[in-house]
Amino acid sequence: MKKQFLAIAVLLSVCGNSSAQPQVNNGTSYLMNQAMDMSADFLDLSNTLFFADHLESFDAKSGEGLVNWKRGHLVPRQAFNTNCAQPRKMRMLDFPNAAYENDPNLKFKIDFITPRTVRIRMLTTPVEPKPATSIMLAKEPGKDASWKATETGNAIVYTNDYGTIQIDKNPWRIVLKDKAGRILSQTATLGDSDSTQVKYTPFSFVKRGSDNARRINPVFSITADEMIFGCGESATGLNKVGQKVNLFVTDPQGPETDQMYKPIPFFMSSRGYGMFMHTSAPVTCDFGATYIGLNKMFMGDENLDLFVFFGEPKDILDEYTDLVGKPGMPPLWSFGTWMSRITYFSEKEGYEVAANIRKNKYPCDVIHFDTGWFDVDWQCDYKFSENRFQNPEQMLKDLRTQGFHVSLWQLPYFTPKNRYFSELIEKNMYVKNGNGELPYEDVVLDLSNPETVKWYQDKLAGLMNIGVSAIKVDFGEAAPLNGIYASGKSGWYEHNLYPLRYDMAVAGITKQLHNENVIWARAAWAGSQRYPLHWGGDAATTNTGMLGTLRAGLSFGLSGFSFWSHDMGGFVKSTPDELYCRWLPFGFLTSHTRAHGAPPTEPWLYKSKQVQDVFRKSAEMKYRLMPYVYAQAKECTEKGLPMLRALFVEFPDDPGVWKVEDEYMFGSQIFVAPLLETGINSRTVYLPKGKWLDYQTNKIYEGGWQTIEAGELPIIMLVRDGSVLPHLKLAQSTAEMDWSKISLKVYSADKKQAEGLICLPTDNRIQAVKVDCGKGKPQLLNQVEGTTLNF
């Protein structure tokens, strides 16, 4: 038996050691920059486990104390030719034994940040980390005095108007309760598995046999009816219960897999709580995937820093984005159409695209030059090709007079043939390996180095100073995991932070020079929502690509991001006419809208008159609706809400909407259901309680399940009863819009009063508009400063 145990331990040590041979989900050899399954460390028989056992000491006033952790390990067990492993307590064999603790007492701290937000911190070593500023947080968390403590023989209970945190002393346990006293979730102890044959590992940390590194695993309960949402731009099912989600920034090649450009260590539960795992280390969230009653958060971090939020979805998103930051308001022009492909190669092409847009009357505000505006395609050197752009500064001026802003592609990797490759090495501005050399063939900008950031921003400034409006923040997912960074940290902590540093750098210079909040980024981590905006990556030109894109956008919005876009029709090759027509109105009913991908993406290059018409009419719809779009966007920046909004954010009391993942609210008043199958012009939708008015046909529908035909545009688009939607006269660019006269469209079935929001770009101040609908002809009940309202 001893030889068998050693063999198993050695095998699992090789397979589970994420520093030597990281594992992907299926156990195959690890490929560079693929997401890792952090649960492997907790299945390795060669590792030592420590189970959170009892509260050794605690001061309820300060919220500080010590938790006793029982040393343990996994023990193989055979049961009629079935092998499994069970957690067991153990006595250490460490030498000298007087120098180490078998069952250490380690620091535990709870802080009350706001009436709805609590912070839980736990150490796995006696050494406290040095105070450091976290770039994931927008500010230092505050302190709240509304939580009142009471202590009984076996518990410390903190309570306020929104919920309860109960700390059981022995066994140690944290219990989350709502304001009515209902248990929302609670931590798992070693004894909890006594009633099941499945001897799961409870709330614990591991000391790895391979390197003595520590990893912590907070384990909370999941109830029968619970649903969990968030974790970033995920294309898998919106409800994450039953899934294992790896939070590690990757380039998944498109929104159709379980990997993500934008993983976010935050989620919310249908039971009225949310959690933010304040770490940049890799994380695997096992939401009832391996044991249906447990939420296991396998963190690649040695310490726990967990923020818990109480409330409904809107409350949780507001609290979370107060902590990590709310986005600045993007400029008006950014909400218009972005026209692009991979790629426009010359000044001549830029002028031709602009001419075709205006000649064919496709409302548009941005022309994007992708990978080919420098001398060699993909070889970014921040300089327009002198051979193909005779006078780029004049081109930028000319396009601006026609109502076009210009966006440019670039990336933070420099191949050996790039003109800056040697310079960056000489100036020590690259991510290094353990030997001080290159981890990759390419130079990767070390954006944790302020000197590198300055060098990089100076290059972007040269472009912005001649008239470039926005920078496409492409790639950024491949920061070396084994790299050594100027921050003093390794890639284990810097890899996931890299997109945030990248977004910060580009957004910072754009704000400094243009005083505008706009980038066009692909990768993200917690904190990136402060720097709008992001798009969904390289979607397949298929129905699957469209479905994955929609799910990814909804999940991203449930992770604290207000603004998001995607490549209409998909990216990979020319989009089939029928798919493009169904995708276009979905793309225009997103906060930001871009046509991009393999040519042709431009509508005038399609032979199909239907494609041309659907593109034009979809764009015209959004441009007429721009006062609605702009006001809703402004409200999102103030409340941390997404423009592309899962139904349950608006209707949390309707049990049906929690299970819907292919419909959404565009802002607070417009319901959207894209057509996701080939050859259909109608679909079954679930409508929240109340009346809904079809934006295209004016038909009225009741809440519940309905089968609805699309209108002129191939999409289901309904308006909430009692809504006022402000419109503008059609313009071909936002620069031509006349905001002095706003037309109001009232949608009323049963409601006697209708309401809407208006925000003028001149002052960025939200104003409400109210209309009396109960006397036949609508009557305006108030005025809005700065504009004239009419019906």
C-alpha positions in Angstrom: 0.0 0.0 0.0 2.9 2.4 0.8 4.4 1.9 -2.7 1.1 2.4 -4.3 0.6 5.7 -2.3 4.0 6.9 -3.3 3.4 6.2 -7.0 0.1 8.0 -6.9 1.6 10.9 -5.1 4.5 11.2 -7.6 2.1 11.0 -10.6 -0.2 13.6 -9.2 2.7 15.8 -8.3 3.9 15.9 -11.9 0.4 16.4 -13.3 -0.8 18.9 -10.7 2.2 21.2 -10.3 1.0 24.4 -12.0 4.4 26.0 -11.8 6.2 23.2 -13.6 3.5 21.7 -15.8 0.2 23.6 -15.6 -2.9 21.7 -16.6 -5.8 22.7 -18.7 -9.3 21.2 -18.0 -8.8 18.0 -19.9 -5.5 17.1 -18.3 -3.5 17.5 -21.5 -0.1 19.2 -21.6 -0.3 22.9 -20.9 -0.1 25.2 -23.9 1.2 28.7 -23.5 -1.4 31.2 -22.2 -4.2 28.8 -22.0 -6.4 28.9 -18.9 -5.4 26.7 -16.0 -7.5 24.6 -13.7 -6.4 25.8 -10.2 -8.4 23.0 -8.5 -5.6 20.5 -9.5 -3.5 21.5 -6.5 -6.3 20.4 -4.2 -6.5 17.0 -5.8 -2.7 16.3 -5.4 -1.9 13.6 -2.8 1.6 15.1 -2.4 0.3 18.4 -1.1 -0.5 19.3 2.5 -4.0 20.7 3.3 -5.1 23.0 6.1 -8.8 23.1 7.1 -10.3 26.1 8.7 -11.3 24.6 12.1 -12.2 27.0 14.9 -12.0 30.6 16.0 -9.0 30.7 18.3 -9.6 34.3 19.3 -11.5 37.3 18.0 -12.2 40.9 19.0 -15.7 41.8 17.8 -15.1 45.5 18.0 -12.0 45.6 15.7 -13.2 42.6 13.6 -9.8 40.9 14.0 -8.9 37.5 15.3 -7.2 34.2 14.7 -8.5 31.1 13.0 -7.0 27.7 13.8 -6.2 25.6 10.8 -6.0 21.8 11.1 -3.2 20.1 9.2 -4.4 17.4 6.8 -3.9 15.6 3.6 -5.8 13.5 1.0 -5.8 9.8 1.8 -6.4 7.2 -1.0 -9.4 4.9 -0.3 -10.4 1.8 -2.2 -14.1 0.6 -2.1 -14.7 -2.5 -4.2 -12.3 -1.6 -6.9 -13.1 2.1 -6.8 -10.3 4.4 -5.9 -11.0 7.8 -4.4 -9.3 10.2 -2.0 -10.6 11.7 1.3 -9.4 14.6 3.4 -8.0 13.6 6.8 -6.3 15.4 9.6 -2.6 14.5 10.2 0.4 15.0 12.4 3.3 16.7 10.7 6.7 15.1 10.2 8.4 18.5 9.7 11.9 18.8 11.1 12.7 20.3 13.5 9.2 19.9 14.8 9.7 22.6 17.4 10.2 25.2 14.7 6.8 24.7 13.0 3.2 24.5 14.0 1.1 21.4 13.2 -2.1 23.4 13.4 -1.3 27.1 12.9 -3.4 30.0 14.2 -3.5 32.6 11.4 -5.0 36.1 11.0 -8.6 36.6 10.1 -10.2 40.0 9.6 -13.5 41.4 8.7 -14.2 45.0 7.7 -17.4 46.8 7.0 -17.0 49.0 4.0 -20.6 50.2 3.4 -24.1 49.2 4.6 -24.1 46.6 1.8 -20.4 45.7 1.5 -18.2 43.5 3.8 -14.6 42.6 3.3 -13.2 39.3 4.6 -9.4 38.7 4.7 -7.5 35.7 5.8 -3.7 34.8 5.8 -2.1 31.5 5.2 1.2 32.5 6.8 2.2 34.5 9.8 3.8 37.1 7.6 1.4 39.9 6.7 1.8 41.4 3.2 3.2 44.9 3.0 0.5 47.6 2.4 0.3 48.3 -1.3 -2.0 50.2 -3.7 -4.2 47.9 -5.8 -4.8 49.2 -9.3 -8.0 47.0 -9.3 -9.6 49.3 -6.8 -10.7 52.8 -7.7 -10.1 54.1 -4.1 -9.2 52.8 -0.7 -12.3 51.0 0.7 -14.2 53.0 3.3 -15.5 52.2 6.7 -19.1 51.9 7.8 -20.6 52.0 11.3 -24.1 50.7 10.5 -23.2 47.1 11.4 -23.9 46.3 15.0 -22.2 43.3 16.8 -23.6 40.9 19.3 -21.8 37.9 20.8 -23.2 34.7 22.1 -21.5 31.6 23.4 -20.7 30.2 19.9 -21.1 33.1 17.5 -20.4 36.8 16.7 -23.2 38.3 14.7 -23.0 41.6 12.8 -26.4 42.9 11.6 -27.7 46.0 9.8 -30.7 46.9 7.7 -29.5 44.9 4.7 -28.2 41.6 6.1 -26.2 39.6 8.6 -22.7 38.3 8.8 -22.5 35.5 11.4 -19.2 34.1 12.5 -19.5 30.7 14.2 -16.7 29.9 16.6 -16.4 26.2 16.6 -16.5 24.9 14.0 -15.4 28.1 12.4 -18.0 29.2 9.8 -19.1 32.4 8.1 -22.9 32.6 7.5 -24.4 35.2 5.1 -28.1 36.1 5.8 -30.5 38.5 4.2 -32.3 41.1 6.2 -35.1 38.6 7.0 -32.7 36.2 8.5 -32.7 33.7 5.6 -29.4 32.0 5.0 -28.0 33.0 1.6 -24.8 31.0 1.8 -22.3 29.7 4.3 -18.8 28.2 4.4 -18.2 24.5 4.4 -16.5 22.7 7.3 -14.7 19.4 7.5 -17.6 17.8 9.4 -20.2 18.9 6.8 -19.4 15.9 4.6 -20.2 13.4 7.4 -23.7 13.0 5.9 -22.5 12.1 2.4 -20.3 9.4 0.9 -18.6 12.2 -1.1 -15.9 13.4 1.3 -15.2 16.8 -0.2 -12.5 19.2 0.9 -14.0 22.1 2.8 -12.8 25.7 3.2 -9.0 25.2 3.2 -5.6 26.1 1.9 -2.9 23.9 0.4 0.9 23.9 0.9 2.2 22.3 -2.3 4.8 19.6 -2.1 6.4 20.8 -5.3 7.5 24.2 -3.9 5.7 24.9 -0.6 3.6 27.6 -2.3 0.2 28.2 -0.7 -3.1 28.4 -2.4 -6.4 29.2 -0.7 -9.8 27.7 -1.4 -12.8 29.4 0.2 -15.8 27.1 -0.1 -19.4 28.3 0.2 -22.7 26.5 -0.1 -25.1 26.6 -3.1 -28.8 26.1 -2.6 -31.2 24.2 -4.8 -32.7 27.2 -6.5 -29.6 29.3 -6.8 -28.2 30.8 -10.0 -24.9 32.5 -10.3 -23.9 35.1 -12.9 -20.9 37.1 -14.0 -17.2 36.1 -14.1 -16.5 38.2 -17.2 -17.2 38.0 -20.9 -18.2 34.3 -20.9 -19.9 32.6 -23.9 -21.1 29.6 -22.0 -24.5 29.4 -20.3 -25.3 32.6 -18.5 -26.1 30.8 -15.2 -22.7 29.5 -14.1 -24.1 26.9 -11.6 -22.9 23.5 -12.8 -19.9 25.0 -14.6 -16.2 25.2 -13.8 -15.0 28.7 -14.8 -11.3 29.4 -15.2 -10.5 33.1 -14.5 -7.3 33.6 -16.5 -6.9 36.0 -19.4 -6.5 34.2 -22.7 -6.9 34.8 -26.4 -9.7 32.2 -27.0 -9.7 33.0 -30.7 -13.4 33.9 -30.4 -16.5 33.9 -28.1 -17.4 30.3 -28.6 -15.4 28.5 -25.9 -15.1 28.4 -22.2 -12.0 30.6 -22.2 -12.2 34.4 -22.1 -10.5 37.6 -23.3 -12.1 39.3 -20.3 -12.4 37.1 -17.2 -13.5 39.1 -14.1 -13.2 37.7 -10.5 -16.7 38.8 -9.6 -20.1 37.1 -9.6 -23.6 37.7 -8.2 -26.2 35.2 -7.0 -29.9 35.1 -7.5 -30.2 34.8 -3.7 -29.2 38.4 -3.1 -25.5 38.5 -2.7 -22.4 39.0 -4.8 -18.6 38.4 -4.3 -15.5 40.0 -5.6 -12.3 38.0 -5.3 -9.7 40.7 -5.0 -6.7 39.0 -6.6 -4.9 39.0 -9.9 -3.7 35.4 -9.5 -5.4 32.7 -11.6 -8.7 31.5 -10.1 -10.9 28.5 -10.9 -14.6 28.8 -9.7 -16.3 25.5 -9.4 -19.9 26.5 -9.1 -21.4 23.1 -8.2 -19.6 21.4 -11.0 -17.9 18.7 -8.9 -20.2 18.8 -6.0 -23.7 20.2 -6.6 -24.0 21.9 -3.2 -20.7 23.8 -3.2 -19.2 26.9 -4.7 -15.4 26.3 -4.5 -13.2 29.2 -5.3 -9.7 27.8 -6.0 -7.4 30.8 -5.9 -3.8 30.9 -7.0 -3.3 33.4 -4.2 -1.8 32.6 -0.8 -4.2 35.0 0.9 -7.9 35.6 0.8 -9.3 39.1 0.1 -13.0 38.7 -0.5 -15.6 41.4 -0.8 -19.2 40.4 -0.2 -22.2 42.5 -1.4 -25.9 42.3 -0.2 -28.9 43.3 -2.3 -30.6 43.0 -5.6 -28.6 43.0 -8.9 -28.7 46.7 -9.3 -27.6 47.2 -5.7 -24.7 44.8 -6.1 -23.5 46.3 -9.4 -23.6 49.7 -7.9 -21.6 48.6 -4.8 -19.1 46.6 -6.8 -18.4 49.4 -9.3 -18.1 51.9 -6.5 -15.3 49.8 -5.3 -13.5 49.1 -8.5 -14.6 52.2 -10.3 -17.4 53.3 -12.7 -16.7 54.3 -16.3 -16.2 57.8 -17.5 -18.8 58.9 -20.0 -17.7 58.1 -23.6 -17.9 60.9 -26.2 -21.1 61.2 -28.2 -19.4 60.3 -31.5 -18.3 57.0 -30.1 -22.0 55.8 -30.0 -22.2 56.2 -33.7 -21.2 53.6 -36.4 -17.6 52.5 -36.6 -16.8 51.3 -40.1 -13.8 49.0 -40.5 -12.3 45.8 -41.9 -9.0 44.0 -41.7 -7.7 46.3 -43.2 -7.6 49.6 -45.1 -4.1 49.9 -46.5 -3.9 53.4 -47.8 -5.0 57.0 -47.7 -6.8 56.4 -51.0 -8.9 53.6 -49.4 -9.7 55.9 -46.4 -11.1 58.6 -48.7 -13.0 56.0 -50.8 -14.6 54.5 -47.7 -15.7 57.9 -46.5 -17.1 58.8 -49.9 -19.1 55.6 -50.1 -20.5 56.0 -46.6 -21.8 59.4 -47.4 -22.9 58.7 -50.9 -25.0 55.7 -49.8 -26.2 57.5 -46.7 -25.1 55.1 -44.0 -25.0 57.2 -40.8 -21.4 56.8 -39.5 -18.9 58.6 -37.2 -15.7 56.5 -37.2 -13.4 55.0 -39.8 -11.0 52.5 -38.3 -7.6 51.6 -39.9 -6.6 48.1 -38.7 -3.4 46.2 -39.1 -2.1 47.8 -42.3 -1.5 51.6 -41.9 2.3 51.2 -41.4 4.8 50.0 -44.0 4.5 46.3 -43.2 1.2 44.8 -42.3 1.0 43.8 -38.6 4.5 45.5 -37.9 3.3 48.3 -35.7 5.7 51.2 -35.5 3.2 54.0 -34.8 4.0 55.6 -38.2 1.7 55.9 -41.2 3.4 54.3 -44.3 5.0 57.1 -46.3 4.4 55.0 -49.5 0.6 54.7 -49.0 -0.3 57.8 -46.9 1.1 60.8 -48.6 -0.3 63.3 -46.0 -2.0 61.5 -43.1 -2.4 64.7 -41.1 -4.4 66.3 -44.0 -6.4 63.1 -44.4 -7.4 63.2 -40.7 -8.5 66.8 -41.1 -10.4 66.1 -44.2 -12.2 63.2 -42.7 -13.1 65.2 -39.6 -14.7 67.9 -41.8 -16.9 65.1 -43.2 -17.9 64.0 -39.7 -15.5 61.1 -39.3 -13.2 60.4 -36.4 -10.3 58.0 -37.0 -9.3 55.0 -35.0 -6.0 53.1 -35.3 -5.0 49.5 -34.5 -1.8 48.6 -32.6 -0.6 46.0 -30.1 2.0 45.7 -27.3 4.1 43.0 -28.8 7.2 43.7 -30.9 8.6 41.0 -33.2 12.3 40.7 -34.0 11.8 42.6 -37.3 10.1 45.5 -35.6 12.1 48.8 -35.7 11.7 49.2 -31.9 12.7 45.6 -31.0 16.3 46.4 -30.1 15.6 49.8 -28.6 13.1 48.3 -26.1 15.7 45.7 -25.0 18.4 48.3 -24.7 16.2 50.5 -22.5 15.0 47.6 -20.3 11.3 48.2 -21.2 10.4 44.6 -21.7 9.1 41.7 -19.6 12.0 39.5 -18.7 12.5 35.9 -17.8 14.3 34.6 -14.7 17.6 35.1 -16.5 16.9 38.7 -17.4 16.3 37.8 -21.1 13.3 37.4 -23.3 10.7 34.8 -22.3 9.2 34.9 -25.8 10.6 35.6 -29.3 8.8 38.9 -29.1 9.4 41.8 -26.8 6.3 42.4 -24.6 6.1 45.9 -23.2 6.4 45.9 -19.4 3.6 48.2 -18.6 4.3 47.9 -14.9 7.3 50.1 -15.6 6.5 53.8 -15.5 9.3 54.5 -18.0 7.8 52.0 -20.5 4.4 53.6 -20.1 5.8 57.0 -20.8 7.7 55.7 -23.9 4.5 54.0 -25.1 2.2 57.0 -24.4 4.6 59.3 -26.3 4.3 57.1 -29.4 0.5 57.3 -29.1 0.6 61.0 -28.5 2.4 61.6 -31.8 -0.7 60.1 -33.5 -3.3 61.8 -31.4 -1.6 65.2 -31.9 -2.1 65.0 -35.6 -5.8 64.1 -35.3 -6.3 60.4 -34.4 -9.3 60.1 -32.1 -9.1 56.5 -30.7 -6.7 53.7 -30.3 -7.6 50.0 -30.7 -6.1 48.3 -27.7 -5.7 44.9 -29.3 -4.2 41.7 -27.8 -2.7 42.0 -24.3 -3.8 38.5 -23.3 -0.3 36.9 -23.5 1.7 38.6 -20.8 4.4 36.0 -19.9 3.3 33.8 -17.0 6.9 33.0 -16.1 7.9 36.7 -16.6 9.6 39.0 -14.1 8.1 42.5 -14.1 9.3 45.9 -13.0 6.6 45.9 -10.4 8.7 43.2 -8.6 6.0 40.6 -9.2 6.0 37.6 -11.4 3.7 36.8 -14.2 1.6 34.7 -11.8 0.2 38.0 -10.5 0.9 40.3 -13.5 -0.5 38.2 -16.3 -4.2 39.0 -15.4 -3.3 42.6 -14.5 -1.7 43.2 -17.9 -4.9 44.2 -19.7 -5.8 46.6 -16.9 -2.4 48.3 -17.2 -2.7 48.3 -21.0 -6.2 49.9 -20.8 -5.0 52.4 -18.2 -2.1 53.5 -20.4 -4.1 54.1 -23.5 -7.1 55.7 -21.8 -4.7 57.9 -19.8 -3.1 59.5 -22.8 -6.4 59.8 -24.7 -8.0 61.6 -21.7 -4.9 63.9 -21.3 -4.8 65.0 -24.9 -8.5 64.8 -26.0 -10.3 65.0 -22.7 -12.4 62.0 -23.8 -13.1 58.6 -22.3 -12.6 56.2 -25.2 -10.5 53.3 -26.2 -11.4 50.1 -28.2 -10.0 47.2 -26.1 -10.2 43.4 -26.3 -8.8 42.2 -23.0 -9.8 43.2 -19.5 -9.6 42.4 -15.8 -11.3 43.9 -12.8 -10.8 47.6 -12.9 -10.8 47.8 -16.7 -14.5 49.0 -16.7 -13.1 52.4 -15.7 -11.8 52.7 -19.2 -14.5 52.3 -21.8 -14.9 50.6 -24.2 -14.4 47.0 -25.0 -15.4 44.7 -27.8 -16.1 41.0 -28.0 -13.2 39.7 -30.1 -13.1 37.5 -33.2 -16.5 35.9 -33.4 -17.3 33.1 -35.9 -19.5 34.1 -38.9 -22.1 31.5 -37.9 -25.2 31.3 -35.7 -23.0 29.9 -33.0 -20.8 33.0 -33.2 -23.8 35.2 -32.8 -25.2 33.3 -29.8 -21.8 33.2 -28.1 -21.5 36.9 -28.7 -24.8 37.7 -27.2 -24.1 35.5 -24.1 -20.7 37.0 -23.7 -22.0 40.5 -23.8 -24.7 39.8 -21.3 -22.2 38.1 -19.0 -19.8 41.0 -19.4 -22.5 43.4 -18.4 -23.2 41.3 -15.3 -19.5 41.7 -14.3 -19.6 45.5 -13.9 -19.0 46.8 -17.4 -21.4 49.4 -18.9 -20.2 49.6 -22.5 -19.4 46.8 -25.0 -19.5 46.2 -28.7 -18.8 43.3 -31.1 -18.0 42.7 -34.7 -21.4 42.6 -36.5 -21.8 39.5 -38.5 -18.7 37.9 -37.0 -15.0 38.3 -38.0 -13.6 35.2 -39.6 -14.7 35.4 -43.2 -17.3 37.2 -45.3 -20.7 36.9 -43.5 -23.6 35.2 -45.3 -26.3 37.7 -46.3 -29.0 36.2 -44.2 -26.9 36.0 -41.1 -25.6 39.6 -41.5 -29.2 40.9 -41.8 -30.2 39.2 -38.5 -27.0 40.3 -36.8 -27.1 44.0 -37.9 -30.0 45.3 -35.8 -28.5 43.4 -32.7 -25.3 45.3 -33.4 -27.0 48.6 -33.6 -28.9 47.9 -30.4 -25.7 47.6 -28.4 -24.0 50.6 -26.7 -21.4 50.8 -29.4 -21.5 49.5 -33.0 -18.8 48.4 -35.3 -18.7 46.6 -38.7 -15.4 44.8 -38.8 -13.9 41.5 -40.0 -12.8 39.9 -43.2 -13.9 41.9 -46.3 -16.5 42.8 -47.2 -18.0 44.3 -44.1 -19.1 47.5 -45.8 -22.7 47.2 -46.9 -22.2 48.8 -50.3 -19.9 45.9 -51.2 -22.7 43.4 -50.7 -24.6 42.5 -53.9 -27.7 42.0 -51.8 -30.0 45.0 -51.7 -31.5 43.6 -48.5 -28.1 43.8 -46.7 -27.7 47.3 -47.8 -31.2 48.3 -46.7 -31.0 46.5 -43.3 -27.7 48.1 -42.6 -28.9 51.6 -43.5 -32.2 51.3 -41.6 -30.6 49.8 -38.5 -28.1 52.7 -38.4 -30.8 55.2 -39.0 -32.8 53.8 -36.1 -29.9 54.1 -33.7 -29.1 57.7 -34.8 -32.7 58.8 -34.4 -32.6 57.1 -31.0 -29.4 58.8 -30.0 -31.0 60.9 -27.2 -32.2 57.7 -25.6 -28.9 55.9 -26.1 -26.9 58.8 -24.7 -29.2 59.4 -21.6 -29.2 55.6 -20.8 -25.4 55.5 -21.1 -25.0 58.4 -18.7 -27.2 56.6 -16.2 -25.1 53.5 -16.6 -22.0 55.5 -15.7 -23.6 56.7 -12.5 -25.1 53.4 -11.3 -22.7 50.8 -12.7 -25.3 49.3 -15.0 -24.8 47.7 -18.3 -26.4 49.1 -21.5 -26.8 45.5 -22.7 -28.8 44.3 -19.7 -29.9 40.9 -18.6 -33.7 41.0 -17.9 -33.3 40.1 -14.2 -31.4 43.3 -13.6 -34.5 45.3 -14.4 -37.1 42.7 -13.2 -35.5 40.8 -10.2 -38.9 39.9 -8.8 -40.0 37.9 -11.9 -38.7 34.3 -11.5 -39.0 33.7 -15.2 -36.5 36.3 -16.4 -33.6 34.7 -14.4 -33.6 31.8 -16.8 -33.6 33.8 -20.0 -30.2 34.2 -21.7 -31.0 35.2 -25.3 -33.0 38.4 -24.7 -32.0 41.6 -23.1 -32.9 45.1 -22.2 -31.2 47.9 -24.2 -31.0 50.4 -21.3 -34.0 50.3 -19.0 -36.9 50.7 -21.5 -36.3 48.8 -24.7 -36.6 45.0 -24.9 -34.6 43.1 -27.6 -34.7 39.5 -28.8 -32.3 38.8 -31.7 -33.2 36.1 -34.3 -30.6 33.4 -33.7 -31.6 30.8 -36.3 -31.3 30.7 -40.0 -34.5 31.3 -42.0 -36.8 32.6 -39.3 -38.7 35.8 -39.0 -40.3 35.2 -35.6 -39.5 33.7 -32.3 -40.9 32.8 -28.9 -39.9 35.2 -26.2 -40.5 35.6 -22.5 -41.8 39.1 -21.5 -41.7 40.4 -18.0 -45.0 41.2 -16.4 -46.9 44.2 -17.9 -47.7 45.5 -21.4 -45.1 45.8 -24.1 -45.4 47.8 -27.3 -43.7 46.8 -30.5 -41.3 49.5 -31.6 -41.7 48.6 -35.3 -45.4 47.7 -35.6 -47.0 49.3 -32.5 -48.7 45.9 -31.6 -49.3 45.4 -27.9 -48.2 42.2 -26.0 -48.9 40.9 -22.5 -46.1 39.6 -20.2 -45.4 35.9 -20.3 -44.5 33.6 -23.2 -45.3 35.2 -26.6 -44.5 34.3 -30.2 -43.7 37.5 -32.1 -43.0 38.3 -35.7 -40.2 40.7 -36.5 -41.0 43.9 -38.2 -39.1 45.6 -41.1 -35.9 45.0 -39.3 -35.2 41.3 -38.5 -35.3 41.6 -34.7 -37.9 41.7 -31.9 -37.8 45.1 -30.4 -40.4 46.1 -27.8 -40.9 49.1 -25.5 -41.9 49.0 -21.9 -45.4 50.3 -21.2 -45.2 53.9 -19.7 -42.0 54.8 -21.6 -41.0 58.1 -23.3 -38.3 57.6 -25.9 -36.6 60.8 -27.1 -35.7 61.0 -30.7 -33.7 63.3 -33.0 -34.1 64.2 -36.7 -31.9 61.8 -38.7 -28.3 63.0 -39.3 -25.5 61.3 -41.1 -23.1 61.9 -38.2 -23.5 62.9 -34.5 -21.7 66.2 -35.4 -24.7 67.2 -37.5 -27.3 66.4 -34.9 -29.6 69.2 -33.7 -30.1 68.7 -30.0 -32.1 72.0 -29.7 -35.2 70.1 -30.8 -36.1 66.7 -29.4 -39.1 64.7 -30.5 -40.8 62.5 -27.9 -42.5 59.2 -28.7 -44.8 58.0 -26.0 -45.5 54.3 -25.4 -48.6 53.8 -23.3 -51.1 50.9 -23.1 -52.3 50.8 -19.5 -50.1 53.4 -17.9 -51.6 56.8 -17.3 -48.2 58.5 -17.0 -45.0 57.9 -19.0 -41.4 58.8 -18.2 -38.1 59.0 -19.9 -34.6 60.4 -19.6 -32.7 63.1 -21.5 -29.1 64.0 -21.3 -27.7 66.7 -23.5 -24.1 66.4 -24.6 -23.6 70.0 -23.7 -23.9 69.5 -20.0 -24.0 65.7 -19.5 -26.7 66.1 -16.9 -29.6 63.6 -16.7 -33.1 65.2 -16.7 -36.4 63.4 -16.4 -39.3 63.9 -18.8 -42.8 63.1 -17.7 -45.9 62.8 -19.8 -49.6 62.5 -18.9 -51.2 59.8 -21.1 -54.6 59.6 -19.4 -56.4 62.4 -21.2 -56.2 61.2 -24.8 -53.5 63.3 -26.4 -50.3 63.1 -24.4 -49.5 66.2 -22.4 -46.0 67.2 -21.3 -45.8 67.6 -17.5 -42.3 69.2 -17.4 -39.7 71.0 -19.5 -36.1 70.0 -20.0 -33.5 72.7 -19.9 -31.5 73.4 -23.0 -33.9 71.9 -25.6 -37.4 72.1 -27.0 -39.6 69.1 -26.6 -42.4 68.1 -29.0 -44.5 65.1 -29.9 
